[in-house]
Amino acid sequence: MSAADTRAGDPAPIERAIVQDVMLATPRPVGRIQTRRVTMQPNVAGGLHLHNGPVVGAIERGSAIYQIEGGAEHTLEVGDTFYEEEGTRIARFDAGPDGVVFLAHFLVATHEEPTLTML
């Protein structure tokens, strides 16, 4: 059955929903996107840090406390997305009581490696 073959009232076999739509504050040349699965044990504090390129991601398991320096804290749970602008100081990305697993997509130039700089 193709997507066009659904009957009225039947659920669509494929649904697409925008869960995050990020406008880069500072556009940059992107030659590749590196995706990492990050696992943090329960209650581990990520520490103040920044990245050399934009990072977009989503929580797969557990939860995290997320805070951009000077901003409000947010609890990220399964399915929630986050965005870290290049050079933005991230005050907290701390694992919750059950730990956290998330996907992070790093946008970098072709010959550039994604970095995390602890502050």
Secondary structure, 3 states (H helix, E strand, C coil): CCHHHCCCCCCCCCCCCCCCCCCCCCCCCCCEEEEEEEEECCCCCCCCEEECCCEEEEEEEEEEEEEECCCCCEEEECCCEEEECCCCCEEEEEEEEEEEEEEEEEEECCCCCCCEEEC
